Amino acid sequence: MRRLFLGLACLFLIFGCGGRVPTGDNARILLLGDSMFASNKAVNGSVADSVEAALGLEVVDRSVPAARYFHALPISGSAGLNLTQQFREGSWDVIVLNGGGNDLLFGCGCGRCDGMLNRLISADGRSGAIPAFVASLRKTGARVVYAGYLRNPGTATPIKVCGPAGNELDRRLAELDKLDSGMVFLPMSDLVPYGSLSYHQIDRIHPSRTGSREIGLRIAREIGPGLGRPPDTYLSTKN
């Protein structure tokens, strides 16, 4: 049953989303990541759409479903499946980022993941693929906001087994946060109300339009001061 659930999860992660990638000649915010960000692009209800609506600023969204840091087989970086290859040069004020979940799911089945976690980010947050990528983004002068993953408190999900590894990933990202004042780890583990089904699609993996909106609003609250609309304006878009 566990293998069945993981197989279904993989299919949903690969085929569950899609949509536009704006050019963003005047954009100041770049968004990189996997299906948590890419969900609902086709219906203009993605995380990037929510941030745009909240701040009144264009967001260049290069997120791609199933993106990850490590691949067992060569995959074209131009497709964005290699998360680090999603970056494009620009005058970015803020780069919003997520990722690592697909490496845990595909790379170790969310089971014995100590090795994969260490490849992604060390226990102290100082080394690994994620700190290296964040450091390269910070060298551009942009602030970096690294978003964590949603949870499903009180409800069933095919990837419930990923909870412990996901919690440890969050803990390590919080350690990375402490090392650089220009990088913020923004957890999403407490965003979904207990027992709520409205924040996820029917697969219980990807965010629904409600979930994408709330993720985007949390990100907008983090990056909004001094960038875009005043907080009392964009916070009111939640209601």
Residue, then its C-alpha position, 0 to 999 in steps of 0.5 A: m500500500r505504501r508503494l501504491f501511495l508513493g506511486l500515485a504521489c509521483l504521478f500527481l506531482i508530475f502531472g498535477c500542474g502547469g501554466r504560464v511563465p511570464t517574461g517579467d521585464n520590469a519584475r522585481i520578484l523571482l519565484l523558483g520551486d516545485s509543484m507547491f508553487a506551480s499548482n493552479k497556474a493554469v487558472n491564474g490561482s497560483v502562489a505567484d498570482s497571490v503574491e502579485a495580487a497582494l503586492g501589486l507587483e509582477v512576479v516572474d514564476r519559473s516553478v515547475p512540477a516535480a522539480r528537485y535538486f538531484h536526479a538519477l538520470p540526466i534531465s534537461g535543465s532548460a525544462g526547469l526540472n533541475l531546480t537550480q537551473q530555473f534561475r535567470e539573471g535579473s534585477w531581483d529584489v527578492i527571490v522566493l524559493n521552495g524545494g527538497g520535497n521531491d528529493l525526499l519523495f523520489g530519492c529515498g521514499c521519505g523513509r531512510c532519508d538521512g543521507m538525502l537530507n545531508r545532501l540537501i542540507s546539513a544538520d547545522g544548515r551550513s552545507g549541502a545543495i540548498p545552502a549552496f544554491v541560496a548562497s549563489l542567489r544571495k550573491t546577486g544582492a537579492r533577499v531570499v525567502y525559502a518557503g516550507y511545505l504545507r501539512n495535512p493536520g488531522t486528515a489522510t494524505p498519500i505522503k503522510v509518511c513524508g512527515p518526519a523527513g519534512n519536519e527535519l528539513d524544516r528544522r535544518l532550513a531554520e538553522l540556515d535562516k540563522l546564518d544570513s540576515g538576508m535569507v528567511f525560512l518561512p514555514m508553512s507547516d502551521l498554515v492549514p487548520y486542523g482537519s481542513l480539506s480546503y487547502h489541498q486538491i483532491d489528491r491531498i498533496h497539491p495546494s488548492r486555489t485556497g492553499s495557493r492563495e494563503i501561501g502567497l499571502r504569507i509570503a507577501r506579508e514577509i516581503g511586503p514591507g518596503l516593497g509593493r503596497p502597504p501591509d494594511t492594503y494587501l493583508s485585506t485581500k485575504n477577506 
